[in-house]
C-alpha cells in the first residue's frame, strides 16, 4: 500500500492529515496535470465540530484506486507510488482537491 498524506482537513475522512478509509480513489481519467485530478473519496465535514474520526486508529498506508490513466504511477488502476500527497486545504467538494503526486507518462 501507499503512504498517504492529505491536506484536505475539511474532509470528513481526514484525521491528522491521514485518511480513516482503507481505500480511496483518485479521479481524473483524462488528466494531463495534477490540477485535473481529485480525490473522489472526499466527503465534506458536517460541521466544524465533526469528530467522526474520534477514536479511530489510522495508518499512513492506504490502497489508492487510480482513474488517472496517464499517470506514471497508475498500474492496472492502482497507484504504485511509494508516497502520495492529496492537496485540498479549505476544500468544500471533491473538485477542490488534487493528487499532487500525479506525473504524466
C-alpha positions as CSV (number, residue, x, y, z in Angstrom):
1,X,0.0,0.0,0.0
2,X,0.9,3.6,-0.5
3,X,1.9,6.2,2.2
4,X,-0.9,8.8,2.0
5,X,-0.7,12.4,3.4
6,X,-3.7,14.6,2.9
7,X,-4.1,18.4,3.4
8,X,-7.8,18.3,2.9
9,X,-8.5,18.8,6.6
10,X,-12.1,19.8,5.7
11,X,-12.8,16.2,4.7
12,X,-14.9,14.0,6.9
13,X,-12.3,11.2,6.5
14,X,-9.2,13.3,7.4
15,X,-7.7,12.7,10.8
16,X,-4.3,14.4,11.5
17,X,-3.5,14.5,7.7
18,X,-4.2,10.8,7.3
19,X,-7.3,9.1,5.9
20,X,-9.6,6.9,8.0
21,X,-10.6,5.0,4.9
22,X,-8.7,1.8,4.0
23,X,-9.0,2.7,0.3
24,X,-9.6,5.9,-1.7
25,X,-9.9,6.6,-5.4
26,X,-8.4,9.4,-7.4
27,X,-10.4,10.7,-10.3
28,X,-9.1,12.3,-13.5
29,X,-9.3,9.8,-16.3
30,X,-8.2,12.4,-18.9
31,X,-5.8,14.3,-16.6
32,X,-2.6,15.7,-18.0
33,X,-1.6,17.6,-14.9
34,X,-2.3,17.2,-11.1
35,X,-4.9,20.1,-11.2
36,X,-7.1,17.8,-13.3
37,X,-7.2,15.1,-10.7
38,X,-9.2,15.0,-7.5
39,X,-9.8,12.7,-4.5
40,X,-13.1,11.0,-5.4
41,X,-13.4,9.8,-1.9
42,X,-13.6,13.4,-0.4
43,X,-16.6,13.9,1.8
44,X,-17.1,17.3,3.4
45,X,-17.3,17.5,7.2
46,X,-20.8,18.0,8.5
47,X,-19.7,20.8,10.8
48,X,-16.5,22.3,12.3
49,X,-17.3,20.1,15.3
50,X,-17.3,16.9,13.2
51,X,-15.4,14.3,15.2
52,X,-16.4,11.2,13.2
53,X,-12.8,10.1,13.2
54,X,-12.5,10.2,17.0
55,X,-11.2,7.0,18.4
56,X,-10.4,5.5,15.0
57,X,-6.8,4.3,14.6
58,X,-5.5,5.5,11.3
59,X,-2.3,4.4,9.5
60,X,-0.4,6.2,6.7
61,X,-0.8,3.2,4.3
62,X,-3.8,3.4,2.1
63,X,-4.9,1.5,-1.0
64,X,-5.4,4.0,-3.8
65,X,-7.5,3.2,-6.8
66,X,-6.4,5.5,-9.6
67,X,-8.5,6.5,-12.6
68,X,-5.8,8.9,-13.9
69,X,-4.9,6.6,-16.8
70,X,-2.0,8.7,-18.0
71,X,-0.2,8.9,-14.6
72,X,3.2,7.1,-14.4
73,X,2.1,5.6,-11.1
74,X,-1.1,4.0,-12.4
75,X,-0.5,0.3,-12.6
76,X,-3.7,-1.5,-13.6
77,X,-5.9,1.2,-11.9
78,X,-3.9,1.1,-8.6
79,X,-1.3,3.7,-7.5
80,X,2.2,2.3,-7.4
81,X,3.9,5.4,-5.9
82,X,5.6,4.9,-2.5
83,X,4.1,8.2,-1.2
84,X,1.1,10.2,-2.3
85,X,0.1,13.8,-1.3
86,X,-3.6,14.8,-1.7
87,X,-3.9,18.6,-1.7
88,X,-7.1,20.4,-0.8
89,X,-6.7,22.9,2.0
90,X,-10.1,24.5,2.5
91,X,-11.8,22.1,0.1
92,X,-15.6,22.2,0.0
93,X,-16.0,19.4,-2.6
94,X,-14.0,16.7,-4.3
95,X,-13.2,19.0,-7.2
96,X,-11.3,21.3,-4.8
97,X,-8.7,18.6,-4.1
98,X,-6.0,17.1,-6.3
99,X,-3.4,14.4,-6.3
100,X,-0.2,16.4,-6.1
101,X,1.8,13.2,-6.8
102,X,0.4,12.9,-10.4
103,X,3.0,12.8,-13.1
104,X,2.2,12.5,-16.8
105,X,3.6,9.4,-18.6
